[in-house]
Amino acid sequence: MIYIYYAYLSEENHESLLRNNLLHFSEEYQQKIKRFRRWQDAQLSLLGRILLFTGMKEFGLQGSHNKEIRYTRYNKPYFENNALQFNISHSGEIVVCALSRVTEIGIDIEIMSDLIIDDFKFQMTKNEWDKISNSGNQKNAFFEYWTQKEAVIKAHGHGLSIPLKSFEIVDYKTSIEGEEYYLKELKIDEKYKCMISSKTNMNDVVLKNISKPII
């Protein structure tokens, strides 16, 4: 089972989010949040943590907010001595967090903003680029591939040390260094594209909107 938690930014709730949640975290993290100049940046970071520890609490991991998040050499977050897999992504006004006890996972969300798609041609394989170019909705096709590729490299765990062009997405599947990765689209908001990747088929995915997040 994979659980996906998500929440929207809210300026109205910002002060209460800080007041009700920030003290649960380390002094170092509290100072990090206070250094942000824009409330949006502070809340994006804080919401990621809140969603993560909300999920962990539902997994029965009480007092989980006291656990220290560590990072691999490739900057993938993890908890020491804990098999729980998790991944966080944010874009625009949405933060998402995926959790699983059974498989490595990666998640990516992107707001489908206007951009020069040709600037990203070198990140795609020839087949992927042909499909984007020939699509009736190039922006949607581009973000579909982009979020799939980002989710896969996050599940793989080696980040951008794996060139996006070095693997090809075909029918929501791909392979990196002999390992198979599966993908699934998450319908969260029509303005966004969101994909999750794991090493197993994802038949059981639970999507939860946390409208008033608090831990």
N, C-alpha and C positions, 0 to 999 in steps of 0.2 A: 504494500500500500504506500502511495505517495500522497502527502498532504501539501497543498499549496495555500498559503495565506497571502492576502493582499489588502492594501489600504490606500486611500487617497490622502494627499496632503490637505491640510486645513489650517489656514491662518487663524481662524476663530478658535480652534482648539489648541493652538501651539503652546500657550503658557500653561494650560492644564496638563498637557503631555509632559512638559518639562517638570512641573511640580509633582506630578503623580508617579513619574517613572525614572527620572534621571538619577535619583539617590540610590536606586537599586544597583547601579553600576559603579565600577572602580573610580577612584578619584582622577586617575589618568584619563579615563574616557569622559568623565564629566568636564574636565578642562578642555578636552578636544572639542566637545560640543559647544562650549562657551566661546571658543575662538572663531567659530564661523561668523562671518559678517552678515550673511543672508539667512533669514529664518528658514527659507526653503531648504538650504543645504543642511542646516542643523537637523531639521525634521526628517529629511530623507535618510540620514544616517541613523537617527534615533528610531525611526519606524522600522528600519531593517532589524535592529536589535529587538525591538518590542515584538515584532512578528515571530522572530526566531524563538524567543523565550516563551511566548504564548504557546507556540507549537510544542515546545519541549515540556511545558507544564501539562499539556493535554496528553503527552506521551507518558506521563507519570514521573517525570524527572523533576521532582520538587527541589526548590532552591537552586534551579539551574542558572538563574541570572548571576549567581556568584562564580560561575565557571568562567575561566579565562579562554577567550578565543585565541587560538594560535594560528600561524600561517606557515605553509610550506615554502620552500625556496622559490616556488612559482606563484606565491601569493594566494594559494587556495586556503580558505579558512577551515579549521577543524578543531575538535576538542580532543585533548589527550585522554587516553584510556576510555574512550566512548565510541561505540560503533555507529552512532547516529551520523548520517550524511545530511548536509544541508548546503544550500546555495541561495544567495540573495542578489537581486537585480532591481534597478530603478531607472525610470525614464519619465520625463515630463512631470506628471503629478501622481504617478503610481509607483508603489514599492511592492515587490513580490518576494516571497520566501518559500522555498521548497524544502521538505524534510522527508527522509526515508530511513528505515532501519535495515532495508534489504538490498539496496543498490546504490552505487555512486550516481549522483545526479548533477545536472547543470541546468540553469534556467536563465533566460534572457528575455527582457521586454524592451521594446523600442516604440516611441511615439513616431508615427509615420509622417514625419515632417518633410517639407519640400527640400530637395537637395539635388546636386548634379550627379546623377547616377553613374555617368561615364567615369567619374573620378574613382570608382570602386571596381572598375573592370578587372584590374590586375589581381583582385582578391578572389575572383571566381574562376572556375574551370571553364573550358570552352563550351561544354554542354550546358552548364548553369547559365552562362552569359547569353547563350543563344536563346534559352527559354525566357530569360528576363527581357531580352531585346524584342522577341516576337510576341510577348504577352500583350493582351489588350489593356492591361493595367500594369504598367511597368513599375510604378512605385510600390504597389502591393506585392508584386513578384519579387522585387529586390528585397524588401524587408522580410519576406517569407524566407528567402535563402539566408539573408544576413543573420536573423535571429536563430535559425537552425545551426548555422556554423558557430556562432558565439556560444550557444548552449552546449554544443558538442565539445568544444575545447575546454569549457568549464567543467563538464563531466569528466573529461579525460584527465584534467588536473595540471597540465603543463602550460596552460595559458597561451600567450602569443608566441611562445617558442615553437608552436606548431603553426606553420603558415596556413592561412585559410584556404589557399589554392591547392594545398597538398592533399586534400581529400574532397570527395565529391558526394553531394547529397542526392540520393535517388529514392524516390517514393518514401520519404521520411526515414531513411536508413543510410548509414555510412560506415566506413571502417578506417581506423587509424592504427597503424602498427599491428595489424592482425586482429584487433579487437573490434567487435561490432557495437555500434551505437544506434539506438532507436530514438525517434522523435515524435512528439505529439504537440499539436497546437492547442493553446488554451484561449478560449473566447472570454476575454475579460472586458474589453472596451473596443468599440469599432474604430477608434482613433489610434489604436495600438496594435502591434503584433507581438505575440508572446509564445515562446516555444520552450518545452522542457525536453531534456535528453537523459537517457539512462542506458545501462548495458542490458536491460531486460525489456520485454514488451510491457507497455504501460496500460494494462486493462483497468486497474483500480487507481484512479486519481480523484482525490477529493479537493474541491475548490472552495475556499472559505473567505468571504469578505468580512474583514474586521473593521466595522464602521467606527467604533469608539475604542481603539486599542489601549489596553492598560494591563500591566502585569503585577 
